Amino acid sequence: MSSELQNFLRSIPSMDELLSLPWAAETELELGRDAVKSLFGEVLDGIRMSAREGETPPARISDVIEDEARRLMEARSRASLRAVVNATGVVVHTNLGRSPLPGEALDAVASVARGYSTLEYSLESGGRSHRNAHVEWLLCRVTGAESALVVNNNAGAVLLALTSAARGREVVVSRGELVEIGGAFRIPDILSFSGAKMVEVGCTNCTRAGDYRSAITDETALLLKVHPSNFRMEGFTESAARSELVALARESGVAFMEDLGSGLLEELGVPELGGESTVRACIDAGVDVVTFSGDKLLGGPQIGCIAGSRELIDGMRRNQLIRALRVDKMCLAAFETILRMYLKGNSGEIPTVNMLRAGAEKLRARAEELRCSIEELFRELSVSSYDVSVVGTEDAVGGGSFPAAPLPGWGVALRSTTGVRASHLADGLRNASTPVIAGISCDSVVLHVRTLWGDAGTGVLNALREAVGGGRLR
Ligand SMILES: *Cc1c(COP(=O)(O)O)cnc(C)c1O
């Protein structure tokens, strides 16, 4: 080892010196001594490692260590799962938690989370009952299904349905529907994991009812149709109609399951989003099992729903997997509230549904309002280095739904007149105490108003105050 390196390693402050820094003592109150020690350890190891690898050691090493450790500890002391403002215009944004819940649902969650509840208890008999009973009757009412079951998410619903209805037997599925939904949910993999044998029929772009028909054998348990969700095929394409597959399944004595994905319960009445089937339309058409998510178009908490035939769903209830996929009380409380809102005809108050239905004129007026508030804020902060304008935007449903149907929306574009890059302003907004996630287009930051739910507009102004008011981004 060179004497230079030895000298450098000796100049690194000791753990005890670091722990006695005043701010480190404060951090200890948040994280505890062991965690603070291990974070200092991480930083020291990193510095020693890069010095040994021949990187030139920084001059004022104790400052560097202190800065690095402080940054790390601040990050670790902050809550990790935090509320953010979604200014992207993507309504069902999986990375941002999909569907915001209405106040009524939050109240229901708080009231069961705060204390004990009737989760698996019948007030009528004074004895045990089933947790899913709180929502299954309601699900049947809003979908028209004979029976229903809920699990942790739709991936779980599909897995449970396939395992229970087709394990050790054959499932016939179109080659055009062997899709990946994202996050490792791939239809061929889930079929293999369920223990069913996948029988692919048709071609990537064309599959007809006859293709399914010729694949049916004594071993066939079900025909499976999967909503292609996040992709669209164009050109020469054909797929078997739902009604044809229902008739074929009936006549062959096999079941027909449809993984619908996004779980539309009511027509949205938005022209760009036409052509999407509701769960009820599938049930009315005679589909035996329909699976869908609770937190996509339905607008509820993360949950997976299975609706359809009593006989098949009773089979799923007896499957061991159901214990591993069960839903917790907070989700059930939120979901029950949401389903009651549909039942009452109040779906327009469900945030996701409301944001999807928001019309262009209303959005334009809101964008105009936001522009005024931002200009007022900038005057107050004496910031004159941004062009603030109302712009048309392309919003999106998200959550792997309607990939080819951008929703026309409105927003406010911020463009620096002094050369501040849009990405830098976006970073600043993302690092605000309530982070704002915005879009970027043509070197402007674009705040899409469609997804500014509740008091998110105030959140945007606060973040701008922090980001631009500080000076660096003026
Ligand atoms: C989204 C989706 C899934 C997965 O649902 P999660 O609720 O995210 O588990 C499965 N199938 C389809 C068709 C989907 O669109």
The ligand as a Gaussian input file, in Angstrom:
#p B3LYP/6-31G(d) Opt

LIG

0 1
 C      -54.220000      -5.403000     -15.131000
 C      -54.510000      -6.750000     -15.634000
 C      -54.158000      -7.881000     -14.891000
 C      -53.448000      -7.791000     -13.576000
 O      -54.270000      -7.185000     -12.622000
 P      -53.676000      -6.693000     -11.206000
 O      -54.867000      -6.193000     -10.488000
 O      -52.667000      -5.660000     -11.530000
 O      -53.070000      -7.885000     -10.557000
 C      -54.481000      -9.118000     -15.412000
 N      -55.103000      -9.240000     -16.590000
 C      -55.459000      -8.175000     -17.342000
 C      -56.152000      -8.399000     -18.656000
 C      -55.178000      -6.889000     -16.881000
 O      -55.521000      -5.822000     -17.619000

